[in-house]
């Protein structure tokens, strides 16, 4: 998705280079309206959709994994040692794990 005129130009140049390569199934141009409908924001301009690709938001994935682990009965305790390093203790159904980071 483009956020400025320079990115709009880069997208257009990229799509131009893709023409005739037989990649239409894998690379689909989107206008600003289509981008807005997909992501729910009018901030962005044109974009490219890769229907066979996926992206993961790392922060959202970590939160979803944490929520699932807690629902499955995993307990954790995060503490800070006197030297400033962090320690994480995890316990789940009879097993324990401790790590420093």
Secondary structure as GFF3:
##gff-version 3
##sequence-region A 1 101
A	DSSP	alpha_helix	5	18	.	.	.	ID=ss1
A	DSSP	beta_strand	28	30	.	.	.	ID=ss2
A	DSSP	alpha_helix	32	39	.	.	.	ID=ss3
A	DSSP	beta_strand	47	49	.	.	.	ID=ss4
A	DSSP	alpha_helix	58	71	.	.	.	ID=ss5
A	DSSP	beta_strand	75	80	.	.	.	ID=ss6
A	DSSP	beta_strand	86	92	.	.	.	ID=ss7
A	DSSP	beta_strand	95	100	.	.	.	ID=ss8
###
